[in-house]
Amino acid sequence: MDTLLTSLDIVSQGMAVQRQRLNAIANNMANVNTTKDVDGQPYKRQIVLVRAKKNDAFSKAFEQQIQLASTDASHAPNASLPNNYGDKRVVRSLETKDPSPPRMIYDPSHPDANEDGYVAMPNVNVVTEMVDMIVAQRAFQANTTIFTSAKNMARNAIDMGQ
């Protein structure tokens, strides 16, 4: 049952990351024409960086399994992830600003135009944001499907025990 709960925890972490990505995309789309942000500069695109967390329960169990397999072929495989590793987070995410330069658009009538008539626009590309949104939605849906399957397996296991 612990393995099932661990898988549900991992799936929920994936869903939280995709929700964070969707929020950043929504902010980017809402500010696609914001030429002056709170700092007086054009809006900078928000991006979510996602990395696997080192030394999580899964990677430690995986490393143990590799060590067991390499030391003696008769060792039995691990049946479940150990519970004594503390933090069970397997990913970490960080929301940051895209460092790419702003887009320069020629519009001398714009109030924020420079002396040459160019306006510094946000570094947000609507097509890129739409593609990122579709990818994040699909990843969220995949995690939802896995979560539903794991929940159904748990329910079936409980029903079999009765």
C-alpha positions in Angstrom: 0.0 0.0 0.0 2.9 2.3 0.7 4.1 2.0 -2.9 0.6 3.0 -4.1 0.6 6.0 -1.8 4.1 6.9 -3.0 2.9 6.8 -6.6 -0.1 9.0 -5.8 2.3 11.5 -4.2 4.6 11.5 -7.2 1.6 12.0 -9.6 0.3 14.9 -7.4 3.7 16.5 -7.6 3.6 16.3 -11.4 0.1 17.8 -11.4 1.2 20.7 -9.2 4.2 21.4 -11.5 1.9 21.5 -14.6 -0.6 23.8 -12.8 2.4 26.1 -12.0 3.4 26.0 -15.7 -0.2 26.8 -16.7 -0.3 29.8 -14.3 2.9 31.2 -15.7 1.6 30.8 -19.3 -1.6 32.6 -18.3 0.4 35.5 -16.9 2.5 35.6 -20.0 -0.6 35.7 -22.3 -2.2 38.4 -20.2 0.9 40.6 -20.4 1.8 40.1 -24.0 1.5 43.8 -24.7 2.7 45.2 -21.3 5.4 47.6 -22.2 6.0 48.9 -18.7 6.0 46.5 -15.7 6.3 47.5 -12.1 10.0 48.1 -12.6 9.4 50.4 -15.7 10.7 47.8 -18.1 8.8 45.6 -20.5 7.2 42.5 -19.0 9.5 39.5 -18.9 8.2 36.1 -19.8 7.8 33.8 -16.8 9.1 30.3 -17.2 9.0 27.3 -14.8 12.2 25.3 -14.5 11.7 21.7 -13.4 14.4 19.4 -12.2 14.5 16.0 -10.7 15.3 16.3 -7.0 18.5 14.5 -6.1 18.4 11.9 -3.3 14.7 11.4 -3.4 13.2 8.1 -2.2 12.8 6.7 -5.7 16.4 7.4 -6.8 17.8 6.0 -3.5 15.7 2.8 -3.9 16.8 2.6 -7.5 20.5 2.9 -6.5 20.0 0.2 -3.9 18.5 -2.1 -6.5 21.4 -1.5 -8.9 23.9 -2.2 -6.1 22.1 -5.4 -5.2 21.9 -6.6 -8.7 25.6 -5.9 -9.3 26.8 -7.6 -6.1 24.9 -10.9 -6.3 22.5 -12.1 -9.0 20.5 -14.1 -6.4 19.4 -11.0 -4.5 15.7 -10.4 -4.5 14.4 -7.1 -6.0 13.1 -4.4 -3.7 9.3 -4.9 -3.2 8.6 -1.2 -2.3 10.2 2.1 -1.6 11.4 2.4 1.9 9.6 4.9 4.1 12.6 6.2 6.1 13.9 8.7 3.5 11.9 11.7 4.9 11.0 14.1 2.1 9.3 12.2 -0.8 9.5 15.0 -3.3 10.9 13.8 -6.6 10.9 17.1 -8.5 11.6 20.7 -7.7 10.3 23.6 -9.7 11.4 27.2 -9.8 9.6 30.1 -11.4 11.9 32.6 -13.0 12.1 35.2 -15.7 13.2 34.5 -19.3 16.5 36.4 -19.8 16.0 36.9 -23.5 15.8 40.5 -24.7 12.6 42.3 -25.4 11.1 42.4 -29.0 11.7 45.8 -30.7 8.7 47.0 -32.7 8.7 50.1 -34.8 5.8 52.3 -33.7 6.7 56.0 -33.4 3.2 56.9 -32.2 3.4 54.7 -29.1 3.9 56.6 -25.9 6.8 54.3 -24.9 8.7 54.6 -28.2 12.3 55.5 -27.9 13.9 58.4 -29.9 14.2 56.1 -33.0 10.5 55.2 -32.8 11.0 51.6 -31.5 9.0 50.2 -28.6 10.5 47.5 -26.3 7.8 44.8 -26.2 7.7 41.8 -23.8 9.7 38.8 -24.9 6.5 36.7 -25.1 5.6 34.8 -28.3 1.9 33.9 -28.3 2.6 30.8 -30.5 5.2 29.5 -28.1 2.9 30.1 -25.2 0.0 28.2 -26.9 2.3 25.2 -27.6 3.6 25.3 -24.0 0.0 25.4 -22.8 -1.0 22.4 -24.9 2.0 20.4 -23.6 1.2 21.4 -20.0 -2.4 20.4 -20.4 -1.5 17.1 -21.9 1.0 16.4 -19.1 -1.7 17.3 -16.5 -4.2 15.0 -18.2 -1.7 12.1 -18.3 -1.0 12.6 -14.5 -4.8 12.7 -13.9 -5.2 9.4 -15.8 -2.4 7.8 -13.7 -3.9 9.1 -10.5 -7.4 7.7 -11.4 -5.8 4.3 -12.3 -3.9 4.2 -9.0 -7.0 5.2 -7.1 -9.0 2.4 -8.8 -6.3 -0.1 -8.1 -6.4 0.8 -4.4 -10.2 0.6 -4.3 -10.1 -2.9 -6.0 -7.4 -4.0 -3.5 -9.6 -3.0 -0.6 -12.7 -4.7 -2.2 -10.7 -7.9 -2.6 -9.7 -7.8 1.1 -13.3 -7.8 2.2 
